[in-house]
Amino acid sequence: MSSAVPETVQARIDSLRQQIDAANYAYFALDAPTLSDSSYDSLLRELKELEASHPELVTADSPTQRVGANVVTTFDPIAHRTPMLSLDNAFSEEELREWEAKLRRQVGAGEDFAIEYVCELKIDGSSISLAYESGRLIRGGTRGNGESGEDVTHNLRTIAALPLQLRPIAPKTEAPTKPQAALSLFDAEEEPATSDIPSLIEIRGEVFMTHSEFARINSEMEEKGGKTFANPRNATAGSLRQKDPSITASRKLDICLYTLGACEGWSFESQYDLLQTYKHWGLRTSVLRELAHEKGEAELRH
């Protein structure tokens, strides 16, 4: 810190960032707001004013730095460390049973082994992969062909629900206990974590647009005589490929994270453990989620 900057200014900036980050965590990850909109806006406004007066104190992960000033001209290719696979569909109970039989063969689980299922709603948006190094968001890209996509980091940073820095949680000190080694789906090659954040992790999920936001955007486009979007999914994809991040920011995209790519320095016991850990890190996961112990047991309720 520059000697010309009073320590009280730096302390206030740090305090404001912590309060805003805590409010974002409560609102987006826990679905339990702790501040009113006006109180939140007041904190953010004060932080912007202090950073404008002391630009040398601005950091890349500050809550004020979500929308960059630079407009990109091209979308660079981004390689996925592990492929981004597509999801299968089942349209009948018979297809669901066939899928389970295939799953049991793949993981070596006999008919007498009770498999648990994590059930949540499918979101119709755009699949994305987020790379965090030591807890800091460094890169984000679209699914593309599954092997590589387009770098849209500048637009993903504008999503308010997406943390630029993961929140540390207590490290795991013991290897998870599994009833059957063949069902180690997430950490077969990993040692138990010894730090509170993975050294590298690809976090994957879906960026989407609510129906109300979709209606608002199309209404504005109609008023301006512009072309409207056919559906929220197309609107989401188009917003992620904007060269000007301020346009993306104005469309208030949302995000839901639910799966994993590459991971170093952390292990997960199960899909349910993965989702709970994501929530602790401050990542937005589906609130409509249930753990089922048998086929058809879970019923998602509003």
C-alpha positions as MATLAB code, in Angstrom:
seq = 'MSSAVPETVQARIDSLRQQIDAANYAYFALDAPTLSDSSYDSLLRELKELEASHPELVTADSPTQRVGANVVTTFDPIAHRTPMLSLDNAFSEEELREWEAKLRRQVGAGEDFAIEYVCELKIDGSSISLAYESGRLIRGGTRGNGESGEDVTHNLRTIAALPLQLRPIAPKTEAPTKPQAALSLFDAEEEPATSDIPSLIEIRGEVFMTHSEFARINSEMEEKGGKTFANPRNATAGSLRQKDPSITASRKLDICLYTLGACEGWSFESQYDLLQTYKHWGLRTSVLRELAHEKGEAELRH';
ca = [
       0.000    0.000    0.000;
       1.258    3.473   -0.867;
       2.404    5.531    2.141;
       0.207    8.384    0.854;
      -2.931    6.345    1.469;
      -4.244    6.491    5.050;
      -4.483    3.101    6.718;
      -8.087    3.895    7.591;
      -8.951    4.051    3.870;
      -7.422    0.642    3.184;
      -9.160   -0.784    6.244;
     -12.508    0.599    5.116;
     -12.065   -0.785    1.603;
     -11.199   -4.209    3.039;
     -14.235   -4.063    5.327;
     -16.574   -3.095    2.487;
     -15.305   -5.918    0.282;
     -15.769   -8.431    3.091;
     -19.307   -7.223    3.798;
     -20.268   -7.352    0.119;
     -18.728  -10.803   -0.352;
     -20.546  -12.071    2.754;
     -23.829  -10.643    1.464;
     -23.299  -12.287   -1.944;
     -22.576  -15.631   -0.265;
     -25.720  -15.412    1.858;
     -27.897  -14.357   -1.084;
     -26.624  -16.586   -3.888;
     -25.176  -19.673   -2.169;
     -27.366  -19.922    0.933;
     -30.543  -18.355   -0.483;
     -30.774  -16.410    2.792;
     -30.320  -12.644    2.190;
     -28.807  -10.672    5.058;
     -29.018   -7.161    3.551;
     -31.758   -5.169    1.898;
     -31.174   -4.076   -1.698;
     -30.682   -0.483   -0.587;
     -28.114   -1.439    2.077;
     -26.199   -3.569   -0.399;
     -26.233   -0.808   -3.017;
     -25.009    1.681   -0.408;
     -21.988   -0.497    0.457;
     -21.148   -1.045   -3.206;
     -21.492    2.676   -3.971;
     -19.145    3.614   -1.127;
     -16.594    1.050   -2.299;
     -16.708    2.382   -5.862;
     -16.165    5.933   -4.616;
     -13.192    4.953   -2.455;
     -11.597    2.957   -5.269;
     -12.156    5.839   -7.693;
     -10.295    8.139   -5.274;
      -7.539    5.554   -4.743;
      -7.201    3.544   -7.972;
      -3.926    2.031   -6.743;
      -5.981    0.022   -4.230;
      -8.230   -1.614   -6.852;
      -7.794   -5.396   -7.096;
      -8.958   -7.773   -9.827;
     -11.258   -9.660   -7.455;
     -12.922   -6.567   -6.004;
     -16.755   -6.658   -6.245;
     -16.527   -3.505   -8.371;
     -14.439   -5.186  -11.073;
     -16.961   -7.614  -12.537;
     -17.490   -5.630  -15.728;
     -14.223   -5.009  -17.546;
     -13.540   -1.973  -19.654;
     -12.062   -3.892  -22.585;
     -14.161   -5.029  -25.545;
     -12.894   -8.258  -27.124;
     -12.661   -8.645  -30.885;
     -12.458  -12.452  -31.030;
     -13.206  -15.402  -28.766;
     -10.043  -17.395  -28.123;
     -10.303  -21.195  -28.069;
     -10.140  -22.822  -24.645;
      -9.195  -26.481  -24.153;
     -10.993  -28.484  -21.467;
      -8.612  -30.548  -19.331;
     -11.289  -33.246  -19.195;
     -14.025  -33.527  -21.860;
     -17.393  -31.880  -21.274;
     -19.843  -34.683  -21.999;
     -23.499  -34.250  -22.899;
     -26.408  -35.503  -20.784;
     -28.580  -38.479  -21.743;
     -32.384  -38.470  -21.670;
     -34.807  -41.105  -20.438;
     -38.459  -40.907  -21.513;
     -39.875  -43.970  -19.800;
     -39.403  -46.154  -16.728;
     -37.963  -48.881  -18.956;
     -35.259  -46.526  -20.283;
     -34.498  -45.452  -16.720;
     -34.055  -49.079  -15.640;
     -31.802  -49.768  -18.636;
     -29.699  -46.737  -17.686;
     -29.326  -47.980  -14.107;
     -28.308  -51.442  -15.283;
     -25.651  -49.876  -17.509;
     -24.491  -47.697  -14.605;
     -24.144  -50.718  -12.310;
     -22.039  -52.532  -14.922;
     -19.779  -49.507  -15.390;
     -19.044  -49.016  -11.682;
     -19.064  -52.685  -10.736;
     -22.102  -52.550   -8.451;
     -24.263  -55.653   -8.169;
     -28.035  -55.679   -7.888;
     -27.809  -55.891   -4.094;
     -25.781  -52.684   -3.826;
     -27.989  -49.728   -2.856;
     -27.076  -46.752   -5.038;
     -27.978  -43.237   -3.938;
     -29.146  -40.706   -6.515;
     -28.918  -36.928   -6.338;
     -32.040  -35.573   -8.055;
     -32.372  -32.002   -9.253;
     -34.046  -30.094  -12.063;
     -32.416  -29.839  -15.490;
     -31.732  -26.235  -16.410;
     -32.085  -25.228  -20.046;
     -29.227  -22.830  -20.635;
     -25.607  -22.874  -21.849;
     -23.055  -25.288  -20.408;
     -19.874  -23.675  -19.108;
     -16.640  -24.705  -17.415;
     -14.908  -22.488  -14.834;
     -11.241  -22.892  -13.931;
     -10.185  -21.789  -10.450;
      -6.533  -21.785   -9.356;
      -5.942  -21.566   -5.603;
      -9.532  -20.388   -5.306;
      -9.327  -17.555   -7.854;
     -11.364  -17.587  -11.067;
      -8.857  -17.477  -13.905;
     -10.807  -18.685  -16.935;
     -14.244  -19.693  -18.124;
     -15.390  -21.199  -21.385;
     -18.321  -22.649  -23.283;
     -18.746  -26.381  -23.901;
     -18.067  -26.111  -27.633;
     -17.469  -29.582  -29.084;
     -16.762  -31.067  -25.661;
     -12.997  -31.014  -26.137;
     -12.642  -27.256  -26.513;
     -14.879  -24.201  -26.417;
     -14.650  -20.429  -26.466;
     -13.109  -18.264  -23.763;
     -15.916  -16.071  -22.389;
     -14.290  -15.185  -19.068;
     -14.965  -11.469  -19.537;
     -18.704  -12.147  -19.753;
     -18.880  -14.797  -17.021;
     -17.325  -12.335  -14.574;
     -20.391  -10.107  -14.952;
     -22.691  -12.743  -13.399;
     -23.405  -11.550   -9.872;
     -24.016  -15.069   -8.548;
     -20.564  -16.270   -9.653;
     -17.810  -15.743   -7.041;
     -14.494  -14.475   -8.359;
     -12.825  -16.058   -5.316;
     -13.886  -19.275   -3.567;
     -14.538  -19.090    0.173;
     -12.106  -21.281    2.159;
     -13.553  -24.073    4.269;
     -11.971  -26.440    6.760;
      -9.721  -29.023    5.043;
     -10.500  -32.723    5.104;
      -8.052  -34.527    7.371;
      -9.063  -38.121    6.672;
      -9.724  -40.059    3.517;
     -13.461  -40.529    2.925;
     -14.838  -43.942    3.830;
     -16.519  -45.660    0.896;
     -18.629  -48.833    1.056;
     -17.236  -50.065   -2.251;
     -14.042  -48.961   -3.975;
     -15.583  -49.318   -7.434;
     -17.923  -46.421   -6.645;
     -15.106  -43.904   -6.177;
     -16.310  -41.627   -8.983;
     -14.597  -38.359   -8.094;
     -11.259  -39.030   -6.421;
      -9.804  -42.323   -7.616;
      -6.413  -40.721   -8.224;
      -6.553  -38.042   -5.536;
      -5.133  -37.876   -2.033;
      -7.183  -36.272    0.767;
      -7.066  -32.484    0.729;
      -4.492  -30.814    2.946;
      -5.522  -27.222    2.197;
      -8.803  -25.349    2.370;
      -9.027  -24.691   -1.407;
      -8.113  -26.925   -4.402;
      -4.931  -25.948   -6.208;
      -6.889  -26.274   -9.462;
     -10.459  -27.212  -10.206;
     -12.776  -27.071  -13.226;
     -16.285  -26.371  -11.951;
     -19.070  -26.971  -14.442;
     -22.711  -26.128  -14.743;
     -25.225  -24.052  -16.636;
     -25.634  -20.346  -17.275;
     -29.270  -19.439  -17.791;
     -31.765  -16.609  -18.010;
     -35.002  -16.404  -16.034;
     -38.282  -16.061  -17.912;
     -38.881  -12.635  -16.376;
     -35.483  -11.351  -17.537;
     -36.069  -12.869  -20.979;
     -39.395  -11.022  -21.231;
     -37.784   -7.751  -20.120;
     -34.990   -7.970  -22.697;
     -37.330   -8.847  -25.566;
     -39.654   -6.021  -24.575;
     -36.775   -3.532  -24.721;
     -35.655   -4.893  -28.089;
     -39.172   -4.577  -29.502;
     -39.361   -0.956  -28.354;
     -36.085   -0.240  -30.154;
     -37.204   -2.084  -33.277;
     -34.543   -4.753  -32.851;
     -34.653   -8.503  -33.367;
     -35.966  -10.453  -30.382;
     -34.703  -13.781  -29.048;
     -36.663  -16.963  -29.739;
     -36.299  -18.380  -26.225;
     -34.284  -17.890  -22.997;
     -31.712  -20.463  -24.040;
     -30.860  -18.587  -27.233;
     -30.787  -15.332  -25.282;
     -28.311  -16.846  -22.832;
     -26.019  -18.157  -25.566;
     -26.119  -14.803  -27.371;
     -25.367  -12.910  -24.174;
     -22.340  -15.084  -23.401;
     -20.914  -14.320  -26.846;
     -21.178  -10.547  -26.562;
     -17.904   -8.800  -27.295;
     -18.846   -5.949  -24.958;
     -19.177   -7.261  -21.371;
     -21.344   -4.301  -20.368;
     -24.103   -5.675  -22.631;
     -23.863   -9.072  -20.939;
     -23.940   -7.411  -17.511;
     -27.147   -5.569  -18.418;
     -28.930   -8.880  -19.089;
     -28.585  -10.280  -15.556;
     -27.630  -13.867  -16.342;
     -27.789  -16.483  -13.601;
     -25.815  -19.667  -12.983;
     -26.208  -23.107  -11.425;
     -23.201  -25.391  -10.839;
     -23.449  -29.137  -10.438;
     -20.525  -31.129  -11.801;
     -16.749  -31.414  -12.066;
     -13.962  -31.437  -14.616;
     -10.293  -31.662  -13.643;
      -9.458  -31.359   -9.962;
      -6.146  -31.163   -8.102;
      -5.683  -30.885   -4.360;
      -9.188  -31.915   -3.307;
     -11.353  -35.031   -3.193;
     -15.095  -35.613   -3.056;
     -16.894  -38.543   -1.441;
     -19.902  -38.394   -3.749;
     -22.001  -36.163   -5.976;
     -23.924  -34.996   -2.911;
     -20.664  -34.125   -1.136;
     -19.559  -32.228   -4.252;
     -22.720  -30.097   -4.236;
     -22.471  -29.405   -0.512;
     -18.818  -28.406   -0.920;
     -19.675  -26.111   -3.823;
     -22.227  -24.411   -1.592;
     -19.637  -23.914    1.170;
     -17.261  -22.397   -1.361;
     -19.921  -19.832   -2.251;
     -21.005  -21.368   -5.545;
     -24.653  -21.367   -6.545;
     -26.249  -24.810   -6.679;
     -29.855  -25.882   -7.150;
     -32.095  -25.415   -4.122;
     -34.523  -27.952   -5.655;
     -32.444  -31.012   -4.832;
     -33.088  -34.266   -2.983;
     -31.106  -37.382   -2.178;
     -32.929  -40.569   -3.221;
     -31.950  -44.040   -1.999;
     -33.990  -45.945   -4.554;
     -35.256  -45.272   -8.077;
     -38.191  -42.885   -8.104;
     -37.990  -42.116   -4.387;
     -37.237  -38.395   -4.640;
     -39.908  -35.889   -5.487;
     -38.778  -32.311   -5.997;
     -41.117  -29.819   -4.421;
     -41.361  -26.040   -4.652;
];
